[in-house]
Amino acid sequence: EQDQVNDVETRLREKFPSLPSEHVTAAVADAHKHFVTSTVRDYIALLVERRAVANLQPRFDGRG
């Protein structure tokens, strides 16, 4: 699972190149913490990515 979350972080750094990498790392870590108690682990990386993108998109668009 951690490898998949690391892959998410890499993808999001490429998707949001103008954002500081610390922001991407923090968004991914925050999203991952949200799902730490989830019993079904199959889709954690996907859910983390969606939550992190929702957090980063306004910053990238200049709205945050």
C-alpha positions as CSV (number, residue, x, y, z in Angstrom):
1,E,0.0,0.0,0.0
2,Q,2.8,2.5,0.9
3,D,4.3,1.9,-2.6
4,Q,1.0,2.8,-4.2
5,V,0.7,5.9,-2.0
6,N,4.3,6.9,-3.0
7,D,3.3,6.5,-6.6
8,V,0.3,8.8,-6.0
9,E,2.7,11.4,-4.6
10,T,4.9,11.1,-7.7
11,R,2.0,11.5,-10.1
12,L,0.7,14.5,-8.2
13,R,4.1,16.2,-8.3
14,E,4.0,15.9,-12.0
15,K,0.4,17.0,-12.2
16,F,1.0,20.1,-10.1
17,P,4.6,21.1,-11.0
18,S,4.2,24.7,-9.9
19,L,3.3,23.7,-6.3
20,P,6.0,23.2,-3.8
21,S,6.7,19.5,-3.3
22,E,6.1,19.9,0.4
23,H,2.5,20.9,-0.3
24,V,2.0,17.7,-2.4
25,T,3.6,15.6,0.3
26,A,1.5,17.1,3.0
27,A,-1.7,16.7,1.0
28,V,-1.0,13.0,0.3
29,A,-0.1,12.4,3.9
30,D,-3.2,14.1,5.2
31,A,-5.4,12.2,2.7
32,H,-3.7,8.9,3.7
33,K,-4.3,9.6,7.4
34,H,-8.0,10.0,6.7
35,F,-8.2,6.4,5.5
36,V,-5.9,4.8,8.1
37,T,-8.8,3.1,10.0
38,S,-10.5,1.8,6.8
39,T,-11.0,-1.9,6.9
40,V,-11.1,-2.3,3.1
41,R,-7.6,-1.5,1.9
42,D,-8.0,-2.3,-1.9
43,Y,-8.8,1.2,-3.1
44,I,-6.8,3.3,-0.5
45,A,-4.4,4.7,-3.1
46,L,-7.2,5.8,-5.4
47,L,-9.1,7.4,-2.5
48,V,-5.9,9.1,-1.3
49,E,-5.3,10.5,-4.8
50,R,-8.8,11.9,-5.2
51,R,-8.7,13.5,-1.7
52,A,-5.3,15.0,-2.3
53,V,-6.2,16.4,-5.7
54,A,-9.3,18.0,-4.2
55,N,-7.0,19.7,-1.7
56,L,-4.3,20.7,-4.2
57,Q,-6.5,21.8,-7.2
58,P,-7.6,25.2,-5.7
59,R,-4.0,26.0,-4.9
60,F,-2.9,25.1,-8.4
61,D,-5.7,27.2,-9.9
62,G,-4.7,30.1,-7.7
63,R,-7.9,30.0,-5.6
64,G,-6.3,28.7,-2.4
